[in-house]
């Protein structure tokens, strides 16, 4: 079973340029990340936290505060 993690961000529209460096968008962004399992997703998160560029990107988002909220929804692919 694979899962898709849907991340919905509400960003500060006055800091759209800062958010674009983080990911690309308007004032609402969706990121769809597909993983083979929830364990694979957790391993991905651990790799991002341990990666220098990934952790620097996360710190930049925290310092600039351009993400106003973030929610994660886990979806399953429905086969037709």
N, C-alpha and C positions, 0 to 999 in steps of 0.2 A: 504494500500500500504506500503510495506516495502522498505527501501533503504539500499544500501551498500556504505559505505564510503571507498574508496580506497586511501590509503596514500602512495605515492612514495617518498622515501628518497634517496638522493645521499649523501653518507657518505665519510669521509676522510679515505682512505684505510689504512693509517698509524695508525688510531685510531679505527680499527675494533673491538678490544677487548673492548674498552669503549662502542661502540655501542651495542655489544653483551650483555652487562649488561643491556642495555636499551630495547633491543628487539632481536633477534638472526638473523645473516646474512653474506653476502659477501660485495660488495660495493654498491649494489642496493637492497633495501628491499621494499617489498609491504606488507602492512597491510590491511586486509579486515575485516571490522567491520560491522556487520549487525544490523540494528535498525528498529523498527516498523514504525518510521516516522522521519522527520527532527527534530521535537520537542523532540523526545526521544534522538536523537543524541546530541542536545544542552543540555539536562538535564544531559547526560553522561559527557559531557565536563565540566559542572559546578561541578559535583560530583568529577571529577578528580582534578580540581583546588582546591577544598575545602579539599581534602584528603591529609593528611600529607605525606604519602608515594608517592602518585601521584605527588604532587607539588615538593617533594624532587627529584624525578626522572627527572622531567622537568628542575629544576634548574641545576642538574648535566649535562644534555644535553646542556644547555646554557653555563655553565662554561667551559666544556671541548670542546665545539664547534666541535663535531664529526659529526653532521648533517650539510652537506653543503647546502642542499636545501630540501624543503618539499613542496609537492603539494597535494591538496585534490581534488578528483574527486568523484562525487556522481552518483551512478549507480542504476538502477532499475532492479529487477529480471524480466526476460522475461519468461513467462510460455510457455512451448512447446505445 
